[in-house]
Structures are given as C-alpha cells and as structure tokens.
Amino acid sequence: MSHREMTTRHDAINGRFGVRRIVGPGLLFGSLLIASLLLTACAVSPQAQPRSIAVQATADETLKATLAMLAERGFVIRHGDGDLGQIDAVLASRSGYEMHAKVTSGGERPPGLVLQNGNTYLTLSGRRGGHPLEAVELDPLFIDVQNRLGLLP
C-alpha cells in the first residue's frame, strides 16, 4: 500500500472532514438536551392544591370522621398519625389515586380555607393519575366528614 493510500485511508477513518469531531460532541449535547427535558417535565408537574374547611368539632373527632370516611370509600390507609393529625391513603380500586388529610386546631389558618365554621381545620389534597384533584372532587369528601360529625342538617 502506498503512502498516499495509507494517508487517505487514515484520514477517512479519523474523520478528515471533521465527522468524528462533530459526532462526539453532538451525541453529548443530544444526551444532555434529553436529560434536561426529562428533568424539566418532572419539575413542572402540578402540585396538589390543598382545600380546607373549619368545623365545630374537636381535632380528634374530625380525624376519626375523616379516617372512617376514607376507609368506607375504599381507601387503604398507608400512614396515619393521630399526634400529627395526618392521614395518607390510596384508593384500592384505582391506581394512582391518593389522598392526604391534615387536621389542626386553632393557630394559623391553613391554605385553601373555603369554609370558616369553627376552629378545627380539615385540609384535604389529592392526586389522580399524577394530576391534582380539583375542588369539585374534594367537596363531596368534606360533606361526608361534616355529616359524620353531625354538622349538617
């Protein structure tokens, strides 16, 4: 093989026209772009918006009524803490349907307060299929708890 043939072959293999120089950084840039798009998609996932009501009942009564309401509706209680006044539950029949309940008494008004009728606050938030539940989906749960507490006519 002549020197010219070897040089031509060497240039073709090592990218005389810059192919190797472009492909390497191009793949790196493409990988970084895909990774940043995936991270951005995760970061813009809407957060579950809490909705709260205030009731004329003790925190313990409200927490028990909320627990009974969720269990009767088919939710599996994943975590419940009476001292913290919190319940985390998932709906057994629907994958990706989760609820969070928090009961507080007095103190600072919780976010999303829509009904002030006492000083015990019940805050609910949830997600279905990765999307936050709207107020229209949470309102029947609040009504159920109020019925259990005997606060509705």
Long-range contacts (C-beta under 8 A, 24 or more apart in sequence): 45-130, 46-131, 46-132, 47-132, 48-100, 48-125, 48-126, 48-127, 48-132, 48-133, 49-112, 49-125, 49-132, 50-102, 50-110, 50-111, 50-112, 50-123, 50-124, 50-125, 51-112, 51-114, 51-123, 51-124, 51-125, 51-135, 51-138, 51-139, 51-142, 52-109, 52-110, 52-111, 52-112, 52-113, 52-114, 52-121, 52-122, 52-123, 52-124, 53-113, 53-114, 53-115, 53-117, 53-121, 53-122, 53-142, 53-146, 54-113, 54-115, 54-116, 54-117, 54-118, 54-119, 54-120, 54-121, 54-122, 55-117, 55-118, 55-120, 55-121, 55-122, 55-145, 55-146, 55-149, 55-151, 56-117, 56-118, 56-120, 56-151, 57-118, 57-120, 57-149, 57-151, 58-105, 58-120, 59-85, 59-103, 59-104, 59-105, 59-120, 61-149, 62-103, 62-120, 62-122, 62-145, 62-149, 63-87, 63-101, 63-103, 65-145, 65-148, 65-149, 66-101, 66-103, 66-122, 66-145, 68-148, 69-141, 69-144, 69-145, 69-148, 70-99, 70-101, 73-141, 73-144, 75-99, 94-128, 96-127, 96-128, 96-129, 96-130, 97-126, 97-127, 97-128, 97-129, 98-126, 98-127, 98-128, 99-124, 99-125, 99-126, 99-141, 100-124, 100-125, 100-126, 115-142, 117-151
